[in-house]
Amino acid sequence: MNIEPKKPSDLVKDDEVEFWERQIELSEEKLKEKSGDMRDRKGSAGKWRGLINFYKGDQWREGQGGQKKTFDRITANQAKSNIDSIRPQLYFQNPRIQISLKNPQLAERDYPQMGPMGQPVMQQDPQTGQPMPVLAIRKGQPIAQIGGQIVDAQTQVELIQAIDNYVFTETKAKSKIRRIINDALILPYGVAKWEWIVVTEQTEETNEKGEPTGEQIETVTRQYARLSRVKPWQFLWDSELDEFDIEAAAWVAEIKYLSEEEIKADKSLTGTDTLPEPAYYVGDEARGHSRETKPEEIARYKVYEIHDLRHGEFLVWIEGSDKINRKESPSPYEMVEGSIYTVLGFDDVPDDSYPLSTIDAIKSKGEAYNKVISYMVNHVARFNRKYRTLKGNLDESEMEKWERGEDGVTVTVKDMASGPEPISDAPIQTDAYNVATLLKREIVEDIGVTSMNKGTRETGVDTAYEASLIQGGADIKIQEKRDIVRQFCCDIIRKLNQILKAHADTEQVVKVVGQKGEQWMKWKNTDIEGEYIEDVDIYSTLPFSEELEKKQAMELLSLAGGDPYFNPVKVRQQVVRIFKWPENLLYNEQELAAMQQQQQQQQMMAERGQMKEAQAQQSRNMRPTGGKTKSNVQTGTDLKSGMMGQARNRQ
């Protein structure tokens, strides 16, 4: 029988603090076991600070490579070159967001198209000639509701896509997601976080007559979604989790370091008057000090922002406080699947909630490669031309000419067979070159980045077919990481939409480009209700070639030229945009409609002129007779007289 664990908030206040303090302690112990001491700027082997330093190029530990004064330590930073080659292939620019319908509401009847004054748009029935409404939505078609009106569901899809793209641009998602991907490649994982920010200001309250009452009230001036990167070493989760699936954790928490001023300014926090002295300081987040050793201005409190996912509660606890300083039940983010945090990791480990680091996989080989290169460089640096000769074979003056003389100087010796002769140094062993080549190949196999990905030629490859096979194998590894990033972006977008549906209750305006062209639409959370499937075109994040894009644009123009299913105006607009030509080269939709109308009028006038000219010509060909029109029909007598006249003329 499953027994529901006792809810932390059901405990007495002191016990609730003790419960969360113990949970956090267990999680921090596990985190420290993986990450090491982040205070250690030099970084211990295999720990996160060491991985960061390794990426930065600090790849030599104390005691490696011989004596400091006599041995030059050369760093061939294979870690950075490989990471820098992978990252742009995963996320170079913001992806194209794609929203599709899921369980849409279907229209139970036909809906007419409404005019600007709210009246139905009418048309003539081609069969009966009677007026009939123009249908905007037919029965059984997917529908949605925007601004209290029933619309085609595709209109809502286009609206949500426009909102998501706008939020991604406004929150500078590109730079933040790239940093999160960098975290996941260097460290085991990266963390993204959504928040709903409400900005308020104090204003004076007024009564029904508009007169001030003297009371101060808080007025919302702005509210928006904010995307941020969380430092991986400041993110905690349930220590009992045994796989890399943070959505399944019982709770997650973020560590923050806040000043006393920031804590006092947060009106949602309680019990801040009895806090102990701060124990942390700026730039030294994990080391405790007293007020006497650090200025008060940089003192910080350690604050835990806890999301209890099992019970749907949000808590804030300041380390050292004897009670929870903030608790909301239900959580303001209870509508979000999992939590407001999305974690990105590339290499899962069975029975471990921490994935592997990409750099950690090549760290030992990188250190060995540095040693080999350093020994080779030091061997070359020791090069010094040395000679031997029999003592007394050269006079002092001849010795000086030989050592310091100009090129081509003649030196006189007593015995030609006694020197001077050059002394050869021992050459670099060929094993050094073989080992260096082997290590680079092993790094490529581990991380999946070839020389062609780095913009250089692959050595030892003789044919294009062989090169394509190597590149194809590397592309498979990149493609796997790219798909993980795609799912990460989908999760971020889904959580964003869930937050917007719950909190975006003030009207906003966004530009929508869809099947009906470009238009500005007002929206709020009630206009984006419903179930949808969020996806991204991950290939749209890749770097692009300007020349290739221009070539594809011309192919599109050629393909769409005779195809009636392509919109010729949109195709030409796309070509102008890609070639970066002035937009006023093309008519806009209003100008094009006006031009077409003018052409139709001119054509109608020309047709009328032709009709008048034809009528006038016909009138001139007809002679009046007694006010009557002469008939062109010949009688039998007239026909006979004409034939006799023609016979006389022939005679």
MITORTI-465154 format. One record per residue (C-alpha): residue in one letter; x, y negated, z. Coordinates in steps of 0.5 Angstrom, whole numbers, padded with zeros to 4 digits, always signed. Last residue first. Layout:
BEGIN
AXYZ...
***
This chain:
BEGIN
Q-0039-0084-0249R-0037-0083-0242N-0040-0089-0240R-0047-0087-0243A-0047-0081-0239Q-0046-0085-0232G-0052-0089-0234M-0056-0083-0235M-0054-0080-0228G-0056-0086-0225S-0062-0087-0228K-0064-0080-0225L-0062-0081-0218D-0066-0087-0218T-0072-0084-0221G-0071-0078-0215T-0071-0083-0210Q-0064-0085-0206V-0063-0085-0199N-0059-0091-0197S-0064-0095-0194K-0064-0102-0194T-0065-0105-0187K-0071-0109-0187G-0072-0117-0186G-0074-0117-0193T-0067-0113-0195P-0062-0113-0190R-0055-0111-0192M-0051-0105-0187N-0044-0105-0188R-0043-0111-0183S-0047-0108-0178Q-0043-0102-0178Q-0037-0106-0177A-0040-0110-0171Q-0042-0103-0168A-0035-0100-0168E-0032-0107-0166K-0037-0107-0160M-0035-0100-0158Q-0028-0101-0159G-0028-0107-0154R-0032-0103-0149E-0027-0097-0149A-0021-0103-0148M-0025-0105-0142M-0026-0098-0140Q-0019-0097-0140Q-0017-0104-0137Q-0021-0102-0131Q-0018-0095-0131Q-0011-0098-0131Q-0013-0103-0125Q-0016-0098-0121Q-0010-0093-0122M-0006-0100-0120A-0010-0101-0114A-0010-0094-0112L-0002-0094-0113E-0001-0100-0109Q-0005-0097-0103E-0002-0090-0103N+0005-0094-0103Y+0008-0095-0110L+0016-0093-0110L+0022-0097-0111N+0020-0100-0104E+0023-0095-0100P+0030-0097-0102W+0034-0091-0104K+0038-0087-0099F+0038-0081-0104I+0035-0076-0099R+0029-0082-0097V+0028-0083-0105V+0027-0076-0106Q+0022-0075-0100Q+0018-0080-0103R+0018-0077-0110V+0015-0071-0107K+0010-0074-0103V+0008-0078-0109P+0007-0072-0113N+0003-0068-0108F+0005-0061-0110Y-0001-0056-0112P-0001-0059-0119D+0005-0056-0121G+0009-0059-0127G+0014-0064-0124A+0014-0060-0117L+0020-0055-0119S+0024-0061-0122L+0023-0065-0116L+0025-0060-0112E+0031-0058-0116M+0033-0066-0115A+0032-0065-0108Q+0036-0059-0107K+0042-0062-0111K+0041-0068-0106E+0041-0064-0100L+0047-0060-0102E+0051-0067-0103E+0049-0069-0096S+0051-0062-0093F+0047-0061-0087P+0049-0059-0080L+0044-0054-0077T+0038-0056-0072S+0033-0055-0078Y+0035-0047-0078I+0032-0047-0071D+0025-0048-0074V+0022-0049-0067D+0016-0045-0064E+0010-0047-0060I+0004-0043-0060Y-0003-0047-0058E-0008-0046-0053G-0013-0052-0052E-0013-0059-0049I-0009-0064-0053D-0014-0070-0053T-0016-0069-0046N-0009-0071-0044K-0009-0078-0047W-0009-0080-0055K-0009-0086-0059M-0007-0085-0067W-0003-0088-0072Q-0003-0086-0079E+0001-0083-0084G-0002-0078-0089K-0008-0074-0089Q-0005-0068-0089G+0000-0070-0083V+0004-0076-0081V+0002-0078-0074K+0005-0084-0071V+0003-0084-0063V-0001-0089-0059Q-0002-0088-0051E-0008-0088-0047T-0007-0086-0039D-0008-0079-0037A-0002-0076-0039H-0001-0071-0032A-0004-0064-0033K-0004-0064-0041L+0003-0067-0041I+0006-0062-0036Q+0003-0056-0040N+0006-0059-0047L+0013-0060-0044K+0013-0053-0041R+0011-0050-0048I+0017-0055-0051I+0022-0053-0046D+0020-0045-0047C+0021-0046-0055C+0027-0049-0054F+0030-0044-0050Q+0027-0039-0055R+0031-0042-0061V+0037-0042-0056I+0037-0035-0056D+0036-0034-0063R+0042-0038-0065K+0046-0034-0060E+0044-0028-0064Q+0045-0031-0070I+0052-0033-0068K+0054-0026-0067I+0051-0024-0073D+0055-0029-0077A+0061-0026-0075G+0060-0020-0078G+0058-0023-0084Q+0064-0027-0084I+0068-0021-0084L+0064-0018-0090S+0065-0024-0094A+0072-0025-0093E+0073-0018-0095Y+0069-0019-0102A+0073-0025-0103T+0079-0021-0103D+0086-0022-0100V+0084-0023-0093G+0091-0023-0088T+0090-0030-0086E+0083-0033-0086R+0083-0040-0089T+0081-0046-0084G+0075-0050-0083K+0074-0047-0076N+0068-0042-0078M+0073-0040-0084S+0078-0038-0078T+0073-0033-0075V+0068-0034-0069G+0065-0028-0066I+0067-0029-0059D+0070-0022-0057E+0072-0020-0064V+0076-0027-0065I+0079-0027-0059E+0082-0020-0061R+0084-0022-0067K+0088-0028-0064L+0091-0023-0059L+0094-0019-0065T+0097-0024-0069A+0101-0027-0063V+0103-0019-0061N+0105-0018-0068Y+0109-0025-0068A+0112-0023-0062D+0114-0016-0064T+0118-0019-0069Q+0123-0021-0064I+0126-0028-0065P+0133-0028-0067A+0139-0027-0062D+0144-0033-0063S+0149-0033-0068I+0156-0036-0067P+0159-0040-0072E+0167-0039-0074P+0172-0044-0073G+0176-0040-0074S+0182-0036-0073A+0183-0033-0081M+0185-0040-0083D+0191-0041-0079K+0194-0048-0077V+0187-0052-0078T+0186-0058-0082V+0179-0061-0082T+0177-0065-0088V+0170-0069-0087G+0165-0068-0092D+0159-0070-0087E+0162-0075-0082G+0166-0073-0077R+0164-0072-0069E+0166-0065-0068W+0171-0063-0073K+0174-0070-0073E+0175-0070-0066M+0178-0063-0066E+0183-0065-0072S+0185-0071-0067E+0186-0066-0062D+0190-0061-0066L+0186-0055-0068N+0188-0047-0068G+0191-0049-0061K+0186-0044-0058L+0183-0039-0063T+0176-0042-0066R+0169-0041-0064Y+0163-0044-0066K+0156-0046-0063R+0150-0050-0066N+0144-0050-0061F+0137-0047-0062R+0134-0047-0055A+0128-0051-0057V+0127-0045-0062H+0127-0040-0056N+0122-0044-0052V+0117-0045-0058M+0117-0037-0058Y+0117-0036-0051S+0111-0041-0051I+0107-0038-0056V+0107-0031-0053K+0105-0034-0046N+0100-0038-0049Y+0097-0032-0052A+0097-0028-0046E+0093-0034-0042G+0088-0034-0048K+0087-0026-0048S+0086-0027-0040K+0081-0032-0041I+0077-0029-0047A+0071-0026-0044D+0071-0031-0038I+0070-0037-0044T+0064-0034-0046S+0061-0033-0039L+0057-0027-0037P+0050-0028-0034Y+0048-0028-0027S+0042-0025-0024D+0046-0018-0024D+0043-0011-0025P+0045-0010-0032V+0049-0016-0034D+0046-0022-0039D+0050-0025-0044F+0048-0032-0047G+0045-0036-0042L+0040-0042-0042V+0035-0043-0036T+0029-0047-0036Y+0027-0051-0030I+0020-0054-0029S+0018-0047-0026G+0015-0040-0028E+0009-0042-0033V+0007-0050-0031M+0000-0051-0029E+0003-0051-0021Y+0007-0057-0023P+0004-0062-0018S+0005-0056-0013P-0001-0054-0009S+0000-0055-0004E+0005-0061-0003K+0010-0061+0002R+0015-0066+0004N+0021-0067+0010I+0020-0060+0012K+0022-0060+0019D+0028-0060+0024S+0032-0064+0019G+0040-0062+0018E+0040-0061+0011I+0034-0065+0008W+0028-0061+0006V+0023-0062+0000L+0018-0057-0001F+0013-0056-0007E+0008-0050-0006G+0005-0045-0011H+0005-0039-0007R+0010-0035-0011L+0013-0040-0014D+0016-0044-0008H+0019-0050-0012I+0025-0053-0007E+0028-0059-0008Y+0034-0059-0003V+0037-0065+0000K+0044-0066+0002Y+0045-0073+0005R+0051-0078+0002A+0056-0083+0005I+0058-0087-0001E+0056-0094+0002E+0058-0092+0009P+0066-0092+0008K+0069-0085+0009T+0074-0083+0014E+0070-0086+0020R+0063-0084+0018S+0065-0076+0019H+0067-0071+0014G+0064-0065+0010R+0067-0063+0004A+0062-0060-0002E+0060-0066-0006D+0067-0070-0005G+0066-0075-0011V+0061-0079-0007Y+0061-0076+0000Y+0058-0071+0005A+0056-0070+0012P+0051-0076+0013E+0049-0077+0020P+0043-0074+0023L+0036-0075+0021T+0031-0078+0026D+0028-0083+0022T+0027-0079+0016G+0021-0075+0019T+0017-0076+0012L+0019-0076+0005S+0013-0079+0000K+0015-0086+0001D+0022-0085-0002A+0026-0092-0001K+0028-0089+0006I+0032-0083+0002E+0035-0087-0003E+0038-0092+0002E+0041-0086+0006S+0044-0084+0000L+0042-0078-0004Y+0046-0071-0006K+0041-0067-0009I+0041-0059-0009E+0036-0056-0014A+0031-0050-0012V+0028-0044-0014W+0023-0039-0011A+0020-0032-0012A+0024-0031-0018A+0021-0028-0024E+0022-0034-0029I+0029-0034-0027D+0030-0027-0031F+0037-0026-0031E+0036-0019-0027D+0037-0017-0020L+0033-0023-0016E+0034-0022-0009S+0038-0028-0008D+0032-0032-0010W+0034-0038-0014L+0039-0044-0013F+0042-0050-0018Q+0047-0054-0016W+0053-0050-0019P+0049-0050-0026K+0049-0058-0026V+0042-0060-0028R+0041-0063-0035S+0035-0068-0035L+0028-0068-0039R+0024-0074-0037A+0016-0074-0038Y+0013-0081-0038Q+0009-0086-0033R+0009-0093-0033T+0006-0099-0030V+0002-0095-0024T-0001-0100-0019E+0001-0100-0012I-0003-0104-0007Q-0002-0110-0003E-0007-0113+0001G-0008-0121+0001T-0015-0121-0001P-0014-0124-0008E-0020-0127-0012G-0022-0124-0018K-0030-0124-0016E-0030-0116-0015N-0024-0117-0010T-0017-0117-0012E-0011-0113-0009E-0004-0116-0009T+0001-0112-0013Q+0006-0107-0011E+0010-0104-0017T+0009-0097-0020V+0013-0092-0024V+0011-0085-0025I+0016-0080-0027W+0013-0073-0029E+0020-0068-0029W+0022-0063-0034K+0029-0059-0032A+0034-0056-0036V+0039-0051-0034G+0046-0048-0037Y+0049-0041-0036P+0055-0037-0034L+0060-0043-0035I+0063-0045-0041L+0058-0043-0046A+0052-0044-0042D+0055-0051-0040N+0056-0053-0047I+0049-0051-0049I+0046-0055-0043R+0051-0061-0046R+0048-0060-0053I+0041-0060-0050K+0042-0067-0046S+0045-0070-0053K+0039-0068-0057A+0034-0069-0052K+0035-0076-0052T+0028-0077-0048E+0025-0082-0053T+0027-0077-0059F+0024-0071-0055V+0018-0074-0053Y+0017-0077-0060N+0018-0070-0063D+0013-0067-0058I+0008-0072-0059A+0008-0072-0067Q+0007-0064-0066I+0001-0065-0061L-0002-0070-0066E-0001-0065-0072V-0004-0059-0069Q-0010-0064-0066T-0011-0066-0074Q-0011-0058-0076A-0016-0057-0071D-0021-0061-0075V-0025-0066-0071I-0030-0067-0066Q-0030-0073-0063G-0030-0075-0056G-0023-0078-0057I-0020-0072-0060Q-0024-0066-0060A-0022-0059-0063I-0025-0055-0069P-0023-0048-0072Q-0028-0047-0078G-0034-0043-0077K-0039-0048-0080R-0036-0053-0084I-0032-0059-0082A-0031-0066-0086L-0038-0065-0090V-0040-0071-0094P-0047-0072-0093M-0053-0071-0098P-0056-0076-0103Q-0061-0073-0108G-0059-0072-0115T-0062-0065-0115Q-0056-0061-0118P-0050-0066-0117D-0052-0068-0110Q-0050-0075-0109Q-0045-0077-0104M-0046-0080-0097V-0041-0081-0091P-0045-0081-0084Q-0045-0087-0080G-0040-0089-0075M-0039-0096-0077P-0032-0093-0080G-0035-0087-0084M-0036-0080-0081Q-0035-0074-0085P-0041-0069-0083Y-0040-0063-0079D-0043-0056-0081R-0045-0052-0075E-0042-0047-0070A-0035-0050-0071L-0030-0045-0068Q-0026-0046-0062P-0018-0044-0063N-0015-0038-0060K-0008-0040-0061L-0007-0045-0067S+0000-0047-0069I+0005-0052-0067Q+0012-0053-0070I+0018-0057-0068R+0023-0059-0073P+0029-0058-0069N+0034-0064-0066Q+0041-0064-0069F+0047-0060-0069Y+0045-0054-0064L+0047-0047-0065Q+0052-0048-0071P+0055-0054-0068R+0056-0051-0061I+0060-0045-0064S+0066-0048-0067D+0067-0053-0061I+0067-0046-0057N+0072-0043-0061S+0077-0049-0061K+0076-0050-0054A+0078-0043-0052Q+0083-0042-0056N+0087-0048-0053A+0094-0046-0055T+0098-0049-0049I+0105-0049-0049R+0109-0049-0042D+0116-0051-0043F+0121-0047-0039T+0127-0050-0036K+0124-0055-0030K+0118-0051-0029Q+0122-0044-0028G+0118-0038-0031G+0112-0038-0035Q+0107-0037-0029G+0108-0039-0022E+0103-0043-0021R+0097-0042-0026W+0097-0045-0033Q+0091-0046-0037D+0089-0053-0036G+0087-0054-0043K+0080-0057-0042Y+0076-0051-0043F+0081-0047-0038N+0080-0053-0033I+0072-0051-0034L+0073-0044-0033G+0078-0045-0027R+0072-0049-0024W+0067-0044-0025K+0072-0038-0022G+0075-0033-0025A+0082-0035-0023S+0082-0040-0018G+0081-0048-0020K+0086-0053-0020R+0080-0058-0017D+0078-0053-0011R+0072-0057-0009M+0068-0053-0013D+0069-0047-0009G+0068-0040-0012S+0063-0040-0018K+0060-0032-0017E+0061-0031-0009K+0059-0039-0008L+0053-0037-0012K+0051-0031-0008E+0053-0035-0001E+0049-0041-0003S+0043-0036-0005L+0043-0033+0002E+0044-0040+0006I+0038-0042+0002Q+0033-0037+0004R+0036-0037+0011E+0035-0045+0011W+0028-0044+0008F+0026-0039+0014E+0029-0043+0019V+0025-0049+0017E+0018-0045+0017D+0020-0043+0024D+0021-0050+0026K+0014-0052+0023V+0010-0046+0026L+0009-0040+0020D+0003-0041+0015S+0007-0045+0011P+0012-0040+0010K+0007-0035+0007K+0007-0028+0010P+0009-0023+0005E+0003-0019+0002I+0003-0012+0004N+0003-0007-0002M+0000+0000+0000
***
